């Protein structure tokens, strides 16, 4: 209804990824595949900023679409977090995934290997955001990104040390924390310039 091809593209991508992720059809139900579930989250969470940015530039502000440094940073950092969310979703229910033949990375490699991989990957994402923030020419952006990402990285690191990988409540609680940190990142990402 908005007449915006970027928003229509975004809705089509969401629909297709949702179908591929969930539908029990041949070659689909990607939530049970090692890297397809994280890929769906990367597309729907990490790269959705692009169509919204295109829409805002072209249809709201009347400017031509130009790929900018903040757009690239947003896409890269949110894709990292989305990928980690896609891997960690299986951490609390490895036994159920094994029982139903789901070849998730936690089933294939074990929680003991996937958990530190995910935590370290998110810490790398925070490190990238810190470096990008430190290179900003705007002091307020520099302060917000450095302080904000340092706090989030510290929370992640401290909470990761408390996780008992053999306890459902502990692993599920950590998975929910990762989602909270991701949504805080959706706020902080606006300060990367």
N, C-alpha and C positions, 0 to 999 in steps of 0.2 A: 504494500500500500504506500510505502514511502517513496517508491520509484528509485530506490538506491540499489544498484547492482551489487555493491560490496556487502550490504546487509543481507541481501538475498543469497549471495554466495556463502556467507557465514551460516545462515540457517540451513542451507543445503548440506554444508560440511558437517554441522552438528547432527542433522538427521541421518546422514550416511554413516558417520562414525558411531552413532548410537545404535543403529541397526547392525552394523558389523560387529560391534562389541557384544550385543545381547541376543540377537536372533539365533535360534538353534537350527541353522540351515547349513548345507555343505559349504565349506570354506569360510564360514562365518563363526559367530560366537567367540570372538577374539579374546574375550576375557579369560579364556582358558589356555591361551597361547603365550609362550614365554615373552616375546617382545611386542606382540601385536597390541596387547592391553596398554602397555606404556605408550606405544605409538598413538593410540586413540586419544589418550590424555594429552599428549604433546600437541596433537592437532587441535583438540577442543579447548585446552587451557593455555598452552604456550603460544600458539600462533593466531588465536582469535583476535588479538590486538590489532593485527594488520587490517582486516576488513573494517573494524570500527574506526581505525585511524584514517583509512581511505575515505570512509563515509564522512567523517568530520571535516577532513581537508576539502573534499570536493563538494559536498552537498550542504554542509553547514557554514563553513568559512569561505567557500567559493575559491579555494586555492588549488593549484595543480598538486597532484600526488607526487611527493618526493620522499625517497627513503632517507631517513635521518639516523644519526648516531643513537639517540634515545630509542627509536623504534627497533633498531638492531639489538641494542642492549636488553630491551624489554622482551623481545622474542627469544633471545638466547637464555636469559636468566629464568624466565617463566617456563621455558621448555625443559630446563634442567630440573626444576622443582616438579613439573608435571610428570617427567619420566620417573623420578624417585617415588612420587605418589603411586604411579602405576606398578612399580616393583614392590613397594611396601604394603600394598593392599592385601597381598597374599601372606604376609608375615603371621598374622594371628591364626590362620586356618590352614596350616600346612597339612595337618592330618586329614582334614576334609577334602583338600585338593588331591591328595594321594589316593584317597578312597574312591573319588570320582574320576580319576585318570586325567586330571588337569596338569599339564606340563609347565607349571610356573617356574620361574627361576628359583624360588624358595624350595620347591620340590626337587629340582635338578641339582642345585648346588648346596642346599641346606641353609637354614636360617643364620647359622654362625658365619657364613661367608657373605650372604646377601645384606645382612644388617649393617656391618661396617662399610660395605661398598656404598650403600645408600646414604649413610651418615656422612661419609667422606665426600661423596658427590655433592651433597647439599652444602657442605662446608666450602667446597671449591666454588659453588655458585655464589655463596656469600662473599668469598674472597674476590671474585670477579666484580661483584657489585661494589665492594669496598674500593677496589682499584679505580673503577669507573667513577665512583663518587669523589674520590680524592683528586681526580683529574678535572673535575668540574670547575668552571670559571666563576660560578656563583657560590658565594660563601655559605648561604643558607642551605643550598642543595648539598654542598660538601659536608656540612655539619650533620644534617639530617641523615644522609646516606651512610656516612661513616659511623655515627653513633647508633643509628637504627639497626644497621646490618651487624654491627659488633654485638649488640645486645641479643639479636635473634640467633646469631651463631653461638654465642655463649649459652643461651637457653637450650639450644639443640644439643650442644656438646655435653652440658651438665645432665640433661634428661636422658641422653643416650647411655650414660654410665649407670643409670638406675634401672635399666630395662632387664627384666628376667625373661630370656627368650623361651623358656619352658612354661611361662604363665600367660594364659590368654588375656587376662585383664591388663597385664603389664604391656604386652605387645600391641593390643588394641588401643590402649591409652596413648602409646607412643605414636601409633598411626594417626590418631585423632589430633595429636599435637602437631604432626607434620602438616595436616590440613589447616590448622589454625595459623601456623607460621606462613603457609602459602598465601592465605588470605591477607595477612598483615603485609606480605610482600606486594600484593596488588595495590596497597596504599603507598608503600615506600618507592615503588618503581616509578612513580610520577616525579620523583625528585632527581632521577638520573638524567643528567644533561651533558 
